[in-house]
């Protein structure tokens, strides 16, 4: 179960968080342009949301989607503090992403899949909300043989997950030693 306390939030927003590359470095691997519609699924405190809003301005929108209301409150306050527009926060309940079909040019799901019990349902939802010709990007933890957590996904497992759901993921990019990005 993820943590949502103040210490965890502070840690998640630090550039050096658990060896994560800066959000801007990850986003540089993705086809993002002004005016696009982006869904940041599992946005947490807005690690990707705020940089995404800068990249799609002017005229774009970032849907910051999370199950935790405190995370959405934090995204709203941080975006107001930074005077960023084009961010709409949406609370997700259950397994459905609360967006219309084919709404996003890019759907980003960062460090979420490993925590889900029904990963295939989430893969289908990510596909559903992404427009035809749009991209899906998934950031996940690279499994470490010395790590006792059994929920880490090998890139091949993540790719197979999307293949079974009907979407080909074609690019795997290591993000340092601890994470990877797949795009399809």
Secondary structure, DSSP 4 states (H G I P E B T S, - for coil): ----SHHHHHHHHSTTGGGPPPHHHHHTTS---TT-EEEEET-TTTTTHHHHHHHHTTT-EEEEEES-HHHHHHHHHHHHHTT--SEEEEE--TT--SS-TT-EEEEEEES-GGG-S-HHHHHHHHHHHEEEEEEEEEEEEPP-TT---TT---HHHHHHHHHHHT----EEEEETTTEEEEE-
